[in-house]
């Protein structure tokens, strides 16, 4: 689940109509086509996560890829996608595992089990990767070649020696890996990837989530803020700019409008512009000192849940999960904002992995 707390609130009213998605008969696999993998989260506790692939050149969609190839379900809540060599790594959050498959045939190659609530995987090199976790209080270190757990990194470190923290998304600058402490957190932890230890932390607005690194080496972070049901005066969601060299927050832009929220953040291919999803899609230069006043792509009655930007073509993908119980729809736009295509994938499309 990309937004575990928010999803739980949203899903509470629709679970009665949820269903286990039946596999779509499909003998063909993407092979070496250029396109994008999409992780469809499915419904929490229903085990109906799935994997799709879309080829822009032909506008062909491949749904239920993992099930079709292996005749077993992917699991409960497909959270994150990553690629290393010929293999695709699929983080399945509520199943507590990472499924590994051949990226061309989708043949099952292995599974990393025994994880508590894995959220994202970050490859430090060919022999080491970090896995964040919402519940365990540690970051798990794995060998992506053998799929074995090597060790764990305590998240008690940094300022204050607080209990182990929930961790979410990663970015790396040099040998330092930054990880956001999402659920009820307000820090980025700094990991020395040579020693696999937390060496510092950076205080940020409440519930830091997705991050990107721009062309100038600055970290851009989106924070969720607090939910109004838990606080009569909640902290507003924010966009944050951080200097990883000094570990200082350079700028914070809060979204002041009532009910405002940010659900995703991405870069354009030249990494000089930021896209952030806040109902509609907004775009701003990394050198700007203020948030944009005009929406780049308005929602127009849709609910955009997730955002993907092709790192080569710059094409933009926005997903509408509809009512969370039927298959979601993805809208593909040109870099200038022209609608190019729309297509149906699985339930609750939440993560993208581009293959060029």
C-alpha positions in Angstrom: 0.0 0.0 0.0 1.4 3.3 -1.1 -0.6 5.1 1.6 -1.3 2.6 4.3 -3.2 4.8 6.7 -5.1 6.7 4.0 -5.8 3.5 2.1 -7.3 1.9 5.2 -9.6 4.8 5.6 -10.6 4.9 2.0 -11.1 1.1 1.7 -13.2 0.8 4.8 -16.2 1.8 2.8 -15.6 -0.4 -0.2 -14.3 -3.7 1.1 -17.8 -5.3 1.0 -17.7 -5.0 -2.8 -14.1 -6.1 -3.3 -13.3 -9.3 -5.1 -10.3 -11.5 -6.0 -9.4 -10.5 -9.5 -9.6 -13.4 -11.9 -6.6 -14.0 -14.1 -6.9 -12.7 -17.7 -6.0 -15.4 -20.2 -2.8 -14.2 -21.8 -0.2 -16.4 -23.3 2.1 -13.7 -24.5 4.7 -11.9 -22.3 6.4 -8.5 -22.9 9.7 -10.1 -23.8 12.2 -7.3 -24.5 9.6 -4.7 -25.5 10.2 -1.1 -24.3 7.6 0.1 -21.9 6.5 0.2 -18.3 5.7 -2.4 -15.6 2.9 -1.4 -13.3 2.4 -2.8 -9.8 -1.4 -3.1 -9.1 -1.7 -3.1 -5.3 -5.0 -4.9 -5.1 -7.1 -4.7 -2.0 -5.7 -5.0 1.5 -6.2 -8.6 2.9 -7.6 -9.9 -0.4 -4.4 -11.2 -2.0 -5.3 -9.8 -5.4 -2.2 -7.8 -6.3 -1.1 -8.1 -9.9 1.6 -7.0 -12.4 0.9 -5.3 -15.7 3.1 -4.1 -18.6 2.3 -1.4 -21.2 4.1 -0.9 -24.5 3.6 2.7 -25.7 4.6 2.0 -29.3 1.8 -0.5 -29.9 -0.5 0.6 -27.1 -0.5 -3.0 -26.0 -1.4 -3.9 -22.4 -0.3 -7.2 -20.7 -2.3 -7.8 -17.5 -1.9 -10.5 -14.8 1.6 -11.3 -16.0 2.9 -13.0 -12.9 -0.2 -15.2 -12.4 -0.4 -16.2 -16.1 3.3 -17.2 -16.2 3.5 -19.0 -12.9 -0.1 -20.0 -12.1 0.1 -18.6 -8.6 -1.1 -15.3 -7.2 1.5 -12.5 -6.6 0.3 -11.9 -3.1 -1.3 -9.2 -0.9 -0.5 -5.5 -1.8 2.2 -5.1 -4.5 4.0 -2.1 -3.1 7.2 -1.4 -5.1 9.1 -2.4 -8.2 12.8 -2.5 -8.9 15.1 -4.0 -11.5 18.6 -5.5 -11.3 20.2 -7.3 -14.2 17.6 -9.6 -15.8 15.4 -9.7 -12.8 12.4 -7.7 -11.5 11.9 -7.4 -7.8 8.3 -7.0 -6.6 7.9 -5.9 -3.0 4.6 -7.4 -1.7 3.9 -5.5 1.5 1.2 -7.4 3.4 2.6 -10.8 2.4 5.9 -9.9 4.0 8.0 -10.9 1.0 9.8 -9.8 -2.2 9.0 -11.8 -5.3 11.8 -12.1 -7.9 11.0 -13.0 -11.6 12.8 -12.9 -14.9 11.9 -9.5 -16.4 11.4 -10.9 -19.9 9.5 -14.1 -19.3 8.1 -13.4 -15.8 9.2 -16.8 -14.7 9.5 -17.0 -11.0 13.1 -17.0 -9.8 12.9 -16.8 -6.1 11.4 -15.1 -3.1 12.8 -13.2 -0.1 10.6 -14.2 2.9 10.4 -13.5 6.6 10.1 -9.7 6.2 7.7 -7.9 8.5 6.1 -5.2 6.4 8.5 -4.4 3.5 8.0 -1.1 1.7 10.8 -0.5 -0.9 14.1 -1.9 -2.0 17.2 0.1 -2.9 20.2 -1.5 -4.6 23.5 -0.2 -3.2 25.5 -2.5 -5.6 25.2 -6.0 -7.2 25.8 -7.7 -3.8 23.9 -5.5 -1.4 20.4 -4.0 -1.2 18.4 -2.3 1.5 14.7 -3.1 2.3 12.7 -0.6 4.3 10.0 -1.8 6.7 6.9 -0.2 8.3 6.8 -2.4 11.3 10.1 -4.1 12.2 12.1 -1.1 13.3 15.1 -2.2 11.1 16.3 -2.0 7.6 17.0 -5.4 6.1 20.2 -5.9 4.1 20.0 -8.6 1.4 22.2 -10.0 -1.3 20.2 -9.6 -4.5 22.2 -12.3 -6.2 21.6 -15.0 -3.7 18.3 -13.5 -2.3 19.6 -14.1 1.2 19.4 -11.8 4.2 22.8 -10.6 5.2 22.1 -8.5 8.2 19.9 -5.7 9.5 20.4 -2.0 10.2 19.0 -0.6 13.4 17.0 2.6 13.0 17.5 3.6 16.6 20.5 5.7 15.4 20.6 9.4 14.6 19.5 12.1 17.0 17.7 11.1 20.2 18.2 7.3 20.1 14.4 6.8 19.7 12.9 3.3 19.3 13.3 1.7 15.9 11.4 3.7 13.2 9.1 2.9 10.4 11.0 3.4 7.1 9.7 4.0 3.6 11.6 5.3 0.5 15.3 5.7 -0.4 17.5 7.9 -2.4 21.3 7.8 -2.6 23.8 10.6 -2.9 27.4 9.4 -3.1 27.9 6.7 -0.5 25.1 8.1 1.7 21.6 6.6 1.5 18.7 8.6 2.8 15.5 6.9 3.9 12.2 8.5 5.0 10.5 7.7 8.3 7.0 7.7 7.2 4.3 6.5 9.6 4.1 9.0 12.4 7.7 10.1 11.7 9.4 13.4 11.0 12.9 12.4 10.0 15.2 11.3 7.2 17.8 8.8 8.4 21.2 8.9 6.8 22.9 5.6 6.2 26.6 5.1 5.6 26.4 2.4 2.8 30.0 1.3 3.3 29.4 0.4 7.0 25.6 -0.2 6.9 24.9 2.0 9.9 22.7 5.0 10.5 25.0 8.0 11.1 22.7 11.0 11.2 19.1 12.2 10.8 17.4 15.2 9.4 14.3 16.7 11.0 11.6 17.3 8.4 7.8 18.0 8.4 5.5 15.2 9.5 5.3 11.9 7.6 8.0 12.2 4.9 7.4 9.9 2.0 8.7 10.0 -1.6 12.0 11.6 -2.6 13.9 12.5 -5.8 17.4 14.0 -6.4 17.5 16.8 -8.9 20.2 17.8 -11.4 21.9 20.0 -8.8 22.2 17.1 -6.3 19.4 18.5 -4.0 16.8 16.1 -2.4 13.2 16.9 -3.0 10.8 15.3 -0.5 7.0 15.2 -0.2 5.4 14.9 3.2 1.9 13.7 3.9 1.2 15.9 7.0 -1.4 14.8 9.5 -4.9 13.6 9.0 -7.6 15.9 10.3 -9.4 13.0 12.0 -6.5 12.6 14.4 -5.8 16.3 15.0 -8.1 19.3 15.0 -5.2 21.5 13.8 -3.2 19.1 11.6 0.3 19.9 10.1 -0.1 20.6 6.4 1.5 18.4 3.7 4.6 19.9 2.3 7.2 19.9 -0.4 10.7 20.1 1.0 14.1 20.9 -0.5 17.2 19.5 1.3 21.0 19.8 0.8 22.4 16.3 1.3 26.0 17.7 1.7 25.1 19.9 4.7 22.1 17.8 5.7 20.1 21.0 6.1 16.6 21.8 5.0 16.8 24.7 2.5 13.1 25.3 1.9 9.7 24.1 3.0 6.5 24.8 1.0 3.3 23.9 2.9 0.1 23.3 1.1 -2.2 25.7 2.9 -5.5 25.0 1.3 -8.0 23.0 3.4 -7.9 19.3 2.5 -4.8 19.7 0.3 -2.5 16.7 0.0 0.5 15.4 -2.0 0.5 11.8 -3.1 3.5 11.5 -5.4 6.6 13.3 -6.7 8.7 12.7 -9.8 11.3 14.4 -12.0 11.4 15.1 -15.7 14.2 13.4 -17.7 16.6 16.4 -17.5 15.9 16.5 -13.7 15.4 20.3 -13.8 11.6 20.2 -13.1 9.6 18.6 -10.4 6.1 17.1 -10.9 4.0 16.6 -7.8 0.5 15.1 -7.6 -1.9 17.1 -5.4 -5.3 16.3 -6.8 -4.2 17.6 -10.2 -0.6 17.4 -11.4 1.7 20.4 -10.8 5.0 21.2 -12.4 7.8 23.6 -11.1 11.4 24.3 -11.9 13.9 23.1 -9.3 15.2 26.7 -9.1 11.8 28.2 -8.3 11.2 29.9 -5.0 7.4 29.4 -4.9 4.9 26.7 -5.7 3.1 26.9 -9.0 -0.2 28.9 -9.1 -1.6 27.0 -12.0 -2.2 23.2 -12.3 -0.3 21.5 -15.1 -2.9 18.7 -15.6 -6.2 19.2 -13.8 -7.9 16.1 -12.3 -11.1 16.9 -14.2 -13.3 14.7 -11.9 -10.8 11.9 -11.7 -8.9 10.8 -8.6 -5.2 10.5 -9.5 -3.7 8.0 -7.1 -0.2 7.5 -8.5 2.3 9.2 -10.9 4.9 7.9 -13.2 7.3 9.8 -15.6 9.2 8.0 -18.3 12.9 8.9 -17.7 13.7 8.9 -21.4 10.6 10.2 -23.2 9.2 12.3 -20.4 5.7 11.0 -21.0 3.5 11.2 -17.9 1.3 8.4 -16.5 -1.5 9.1 -14.1 -3.6 6.3 -12.5 -7.2 6.5 -11.4 -8.2 3.6 -9.2 -11.9 4.4 -9.7 -13.7 2.8 -6.7 -10.8 0.6 -5.6 -12.8 -2.6 -6.3 -12.6 -2.6 -10.1 -9.6 -2.4 -12.4 -7.9 1.0 -12.5 -7.4 3.2 -15.5 -4.0 4.8 -16.5 -3.9 8.0 -18.6 -0.7 8.6 -20.6 0.2 12.2 -21.5 2.9 13.8 -23.6 5.5 16.0 -21.8 3.5 19.0 -22.9 0.3 17.7 -21.4 -1.5 16.2 -24.4 -3.5 13.0 -23.7 -2.0 10.2 -25.8 -3.8 7.1 -24.5 -5.7 5.5 -21.7 -5.7 1.8 -20.7 -7.0 -0.5 -18.1 -4.7 -2.5 -15.7 -5.4 -4.2 -12.3 -6.9 -3.0 -9.1 -5.3 0.1 -7.6 -2.3 0.8 -9.9 0.3 2.3 -7.6 3.9 1.9 -8.8 5.8 2.2 -12.2 9.0 0.7 -13.5 10.2 1.9 -16.9 12.2 -0.2 -19.2 13.9 1.6 -22.1 
